[in-house]
Amino acid sequence: MARRGARTGGQSAAGRDASAVLAEGSGDPFFATTLAKGLMVLEAFETGPTHLGNTELAHRTGLPRPTVARLTHTLAHLGYLRADTTKAKYGLGARPLRTVRPLLTSMKFRQAARPLMQDLAESVRGTVSIGLLDDTSMVYVETARSGNVGPHVPDIGLPISVVMTAMGRAAAALLPVVERAELERRLKADRPERWAAFRDSYRRGMRACGSLGFATCFGEYMESIHAVAAPLFYARDSRRAFAINCGIPAFRLRRGQLEAEIGPRIRSLAAGIRALVNEGAPVLEALPGHQRKLTSG
């Protein structure tokens, strides 16, 4: 059972101000504030430049610069950061990779899924990726691509928005009702303007997963890329929701092709992967207007 004040379900502090993160741990005697600050510094490297100075890290995390300086010095000493003395900046060290490998290894379905994903990616001249829901983001855990896929080249570890993407909507559709309501609360609290702009399309996407088995996204996250995604499965023991998507440069798509052709193919691919790893078809709980067990269609 989670202790009072702790978040379950993979809370990520990336991109959030220190005051908000630390406030969540206030009153919790088991919350290690210094550790939380150190992890915030590491997560500041999530996107953008690969090397950051203490001032830049302080701006990204909301932590005081002297605090950041102590944390970067310690993290560099331990191998989690690597100092570039010529630039007076830090980059990620090799040690974080040691924590990533066991997580990816635990997702054995990735190896079974990859050949099927590669076939579809080459067939449609796009990308096919599996994502894991992590707080208000989706994080890529496997990806396949054809030769030239344009400006968006997803790779393992890349985070993308839940509310703005087909993959996020497909993963959210998998959640039990209580967890889905909590996700909506966090989406609204973390980015109120983004939630207001994309709330309706987010909910439509979840309903589409119930009626069609997939959700679409027409350039909402990246204008030049159109995408379709299907729920993959929800691991109740670990409370992890996985979805699979297919992204294609918009100029390569005919009108209506995403819904009529690519959507059913990604839905069938999801069903094929579940069959390979003995996962049952998920039941999407209490989606507005729909509740059905997904099949290959």
C-alpha positions as CSV (number, residue, x, y, z in Angstrom):
1,M,0.0,0.0,0.0
2,A,1.3,3.5,-0.8
3,R,2.1,5.7,2.1
4,R,0.1,8.9,2.7
5,G,1.4,11.6,0.4
6,A,3.0,9.3,-2.1
7,R,1.9,8.9,-5.7
8,T,1.3,5.5,-7.2
9,G,1.3,4.6,-10.9
10,G,4.6,6.1,-12.0
11,Q,4.6,9.8,-11.1
12,S,7.1,11.8,-13.1
13,A,8.5,15.1,-11.8
14,A,10.0,16.1,-15.2
15,G,9.0,19.5,-16.4
16,R,7.4,20.4,-13.0
17,D,8.5,23.1,-10.6
18,A,10.3,22.0,-7.5
19,S,7.7,23.6,-5.2
20,A,4.9,21.5,-6.7
21,V,6.9,18.3,-6.5
22,L,8.1,18.9,-2.9
23,A,4.7,20.0,-1.7
24,E,3.3,16.6,-2.6
25,G,5.8,15.0,-0.2
26,S,5.2,17.5,2.6
27,G,3.9,15.8,5.8
28,D,5.2,12.4,4.7
29,P,8.0,11.3,7.1
30,F,9.2,8.8,4.5
31,F,9.7,11.3,1.7
32,A,13.4,11.9,1.0
33,T,13.6,15.5,-0.1
34,T,17.2,15.5,-1.1
35,L,16.7,12.4,-3.2
36,A,13.7,13.9,-4.9
37,K,15.8,17.0,-5.8
38,G,18.6,14.9,-7.2
39,L,16.1,12.9,-9.4
40,M,14.6,16.2,-10.6
41,V,18.1,17.3,-11.8
42,L,18.5,14.0,-13.7
43,E,15.0,14.3,-15.3
44,A,15.8,17.9,-16.4
45,F,17.8,16.2,-19.2
46,E,14.7,14.5,-20.5
47,T,14.4,16.7,-23.6
48,G,16.3,19.4,-25.3
49,P,20.1,20.0,-25.1
50,T,22.2,17.1,-24.0
51,H,24.5,19.4,-21.8
52,L,23.2,21.8,-19.2
53,G,24.9,24.1,-16.8
54,N,23.9,24.7,-13.2
55,T,22.0,27.9,-14.0
56,E,20.1,26.1,-16.8
57,L,19.3,23.2,-14.4
58,A,18.2,25.6,-11.7
59,H,15.8,27.3,-14.3
60,R,14.4,23.9,-15.4
61,T,13.9,22.5,-12.0
62,G,13.0,25.5,-10.0
63,L,15.7,24.6,-7.4
64,P,18.2,27.3,-6.1
65,R,21.4,27.3,-8.0
66,P,23.6,26.5,-5.0
67,T,21.5,23.5,-4.3
68,V,21.8,22.4,-7.9
69,A,25.6,22.9,-7.8
70,R,25.8,20.5,-4.8
71,L,23.6,17.9,-6.5
72,T,25.4,18.0,-9.9
73,H,28.8,17.6,-8.1
74,T,27.5,14.6,-6.2
75,L,25.8,13.0,-9.2
76,A,28.9,13.5,-11.3
77,H,31.0,11.8,-8.6
78,L,28.6,8.8,-8.6
79,G,28.6,8.6,-12.4
80,Y,25.1,9.7,-13.1
81,L,26.3,12.9,-14.6
82,R,29.5,13.6,-16.6
83,A,31.2,17.0,-16.3
84,D,32.3,18.8,-19.4
85,T,34.9,21.2,-17.9
86,T,35.5,23.0,-21.3
87,K,31.8,24.2,-21.3
88,A,31.2,24.2,-17.6
89,K,28.2,22.0,-18.2
90,Y,27.0,18.5,-17.4
91,G,25.7,15.7,-19.5
92,L,24.2,12.3,-18.4
93,G,26.7,9.7,-17.5
94,A,26.5,6.0,-18.3
95,R,25.3,4.8,-14.9
96,P,21.5,5.6,-15.5
97,L,21.6,3.0,-18.3
98,R,22.0,0.3,-15.6
99,T,18.6,1.2,-14.2
100,V,16.9,1.2,-17.6
101,R,18.1,-2.3,-18.7
102,P,16.2,-4.3,-16.0
103,L,13.0,-2.4,-16.8
104,L,13.2,-3.0,-20.5
105,T,14.1,-6.6,-19.9
106,S,11.0,-7.1,-17.8
107,M,8.9,-6.2,-20.9
108,K,9.5,-9.4,-22.7
109,F,6.7,-8.8,-25.2
110,R,8.8,-6.2,-26.9
111,Q,11.0,-8.8,-28.5
112,A,8.0,-10.8,-29.8
113,A,6.3,-7.7,-31.1
114,R,9.2,-6.1,-32.9
115,P,9.2,-8.2,-36.2
116,L,5.4,-7.5,-36.6
117,M,6.0,-3.8,-35.9
118,Q,8.8,-3.6,-38.5
119,D,6.6,-5.2,-41.1
120,L,3.9,-2.7,-40.7
121,A,6.3,0.3,-40.5
122,E,7.9,-0.7,-43.8
123,S,4.5,-1.3,-45.4
124,V,3.1,2.1,-44.6
125,R,6.5,3.9,-44.7
126,G,6.1,5.3,-41.2
127,T,6.9,4.3,-37.6
128,V,5.3,1.8,-35.3
129,S,5.9,2.2,-31.5
130,I,4.8,0.8,-28.2
131,G,4.4,3.3,-25.4
132,L,4.0,3.0,-21.6
133,L,1.8,5.4,-19.7
134,D,3.8,7.4,-17.1
135,D,1.8,10.0,-15.2
136,T,0.7,12.5,-17.9
137,S,3.2,11.3,-20.6
138,M,3.6,8.3,-22.8
139,V,7.2,6.9,-22.9
140,Y,8.3,4.9,-25.9
141,V,9.6,1.4,-24.9
142,E,9.9,-0.1,-28.4
143,T,9.9,1.3,-31.9
144,A,10.3,0.3,-35.5
145,R,10.6,2.6,-38.5
146,S,11.0,2.6,-42.3
147,G,13.8,4.4,-44.0
148,N,12.6,8.0,-44.3
149,V,10.0,9.0,-41.7
150,G,10.4,12.7,-41.8
151,P,11.0,15.0,-38.8
152,H,9.7,12.8,-36.0
153,V,12.0,9.8,-35.3
154,P,10.7,8.2,-32.0
155,D,13.2,6.3,-29.9
156,I,13.1,4.3,-26.7
157,G,12.7,6.6,-23.7
158,L,11.2,9.5,-25.6
159,P,8.2,11.0,-23.7
160,I,5.2,12.5,-25.5
161,S,1.9,14.1,-24.3
162,V,-1.0,11.9,-23.2
163,V,-3.8,14.3,-24.0
164,M,-2.5,15.4,-27.4
165,T,-1.7,12.0,-28.9
166,A,-3.5,8.9,-30.2
167,M,-1.2,6.7,-28.2
168,G,-2.0,8.6,-25.0
169,R,-5.7,8.3,-25.6
170,A,-5.5,4.6,-26.3
171,A,-3.5,4.0,-23.1
172,A,-5.9,6.0,-21.0
173,A,-8.8,4.0,-22.4
174,L,-7.3,0.9,-20.8
175,L,-7.3,2.3,-17.2
176,P,-9.9,1.3,-14.6
177,V,-12.4,4.1,-14.0
178,V,-10.9,5.4,-10.8
179,E,-7.4,5.6,-12.3
180,R,-8.7,7.3,-15.5
181,A,-10.5,10.0,-13.4
182,E,-7.2,10.6,-11.4
183,L,-5.3,10.9,-14.7
184,E,-7.8,13.5,-15.9
185,R,-7.4,15.4,-12.7
186,R,-3.6,15.5,-13.1
187,L,-3.8,16.5,-16.8
188,K,-6.0,19.4,-15.8
189,A,-3.8,20.4,-12.9
190,D,-0.5,20.2,-14.7
191,R,-1.4,22.0,-17.9
192,P,-4.8,23.7,-17.6
193,E,-4.6,25.5,-21.0
194,R,-3.5,22.3,-22.8
195,W,-6.3,20.3,-21.1
196,A,-8.9,22.9,-22.1
197,A,-7.7,22.8,-25.7
198,F,-7.6,19.1,-26.1
199,R,-10.0,17.7,-23.6
200,D,-12.8,17.0,-26.1
201,S,-10.6,15.3,-28.6
202,Y,-8.9,13.3,-25.8
203,R,-12.3,11.9,-24.7
204,R,-13.4,11.3,-28.3
205,G,-10.3,9.3,-28.8
206,M,-11.0,7.1,-25.8
207,R,-14.6,6.6,-27.0
208,A,-13.2,5.6,-30.5
209,C,-11.1,3.0,-28.8
210,G,-14.3,1.5,-27.5
211,S,-16.2,1.6,-30.8
212,L,-13.5,1.2,-33.4
213,G,-10.6,-0.3,-31.4
214,F,-8.3,2.7,-32.2
215,A,-7.9,6.4,-31.8
216,T,-6.6,8.9,-34.3
217,C,-4.5,12.1,-34.2
218,F,-4.4,14.5,-37.1
219,G,-1.3,16.6,-36.5
220,E,-2.4,17.7,-33.0
221,Y,0.9,16.8,-31.4
222,M,3.1,17.3,-34.5
223,E,1.6,19.0,-37.5
224,S,3.4,17.0,-40.1
225,I,2.6,13.6,-38.6
226,H,-0.7,11.9,-38.5
227,A,-1.1,8.9,-36.2
228,V,-3.4,6.1,-35.1
229,A,-3.1,4.0,-31.9
230,A,-4.7,1.0,-30.3
231,P,-4.9,-0.1,-26.7
232,L,-2.4,-3.0,-26.2
233,F,-2.9,-4.3,-22.6
234,Y,-3.2,-3.2,-19.0
235,A,-0.9,-5.1,-16.6
236,R,-3.0,-5.1,-13.4
237,D,-0.2,-6.4,-11.2
238,S,2.1,-3.5,-12.1
239,R,-0.7,-1.1,-13.0
240,R,1.0,-0.4,-16.3
241,A,-0.9,0.6,-19.4
242,F,0.6,0.0,-22.9
243,A,-0.6,1.2,-26.3
244,I,0.8,0.8,-29.8
245,N,0.7,3.5,-32.5
246,C,1.6,4.1,-36.1
247,G,2.8,7.5,-37.2
248,I,3.0,8.5,-40.9
249,P,4.0,11.8,-42.5
250,A,0.8,13.5,-43.5
251,F,1.8,14.0,-47.1
252,R,1.9,10.2,-47.6
253,L,-1.7,9.7,-46.6
254,R,-4.7,9.7,-48.8
255,R,-7.9,11.3,-47.5
256,G,-9.6,8.8,-45.1
257,Q,-6.8,6.3,-45.3
258,L,-5.8,6.6,-41.6
259,E,-9.3,5.6,-40.4
260,A,-10.2,3.1,-43.2
261,E,-6.9,1.3,-43.6
262,I,-4.2,2.1,-41.0
263,G,-6.5,2.0,-38.0
264,P,-7.8,-1.5,-38.6
265,R,-4.2,-2.7,-39.2
266,I,-2.9,-1.2,-35.9
267,R,-5.9,-2.8,-34.1
268,S,-5.1,-6.2,-35.7
269,L,-1.4,-5.8,-34.9
270,A,-2.3,-5.1,-31.2
271,A,-4.4,-8.3,-31.1
272,G,-1.6,-10.3,-32.8
273,I,0.9,-9.1,-30.2
274,R,-1.5,-10.0,-27.4
275,A,-1.9,-13.5,-28.8
276,L,1.9,-14.0,-29.0
277,V,2.4,-13.2,-25.4
278,N,-0.9,-14.8,-24.1
279,E,-2.5,-11.5,-23.1
280,G,-6.3,-11.4,-23.2
281,A,-8.2,-8.8,-25.1
282,P,-8.7,-5.8,-22.7
283,V,-12.1,-4.7,-21.5
284,L,-12.4,-0.9,-21.6
285,E,-14.3,0.0,-18.5
286,A,-17.2,2.5,-18.5
287,L,-16.1,4.5,-21.6
288,P,-18.9,7.1,-22.3
289,G,-21.4,5.3,-24.5
290,H,-19.3,2.2,-25.0
291,Q,-18.0,-0.8,-23.2
292,R,-16.7,-3.7,-25.2
293,K,-14.0,-6.3,-25.3
294,L,-11.4,-5.5,-28.0
295,T,-10.8,-8.1,-30.8
296,S,-8.8,-8.1,-33.9
297,G,-11.8,-6.9,-35.9
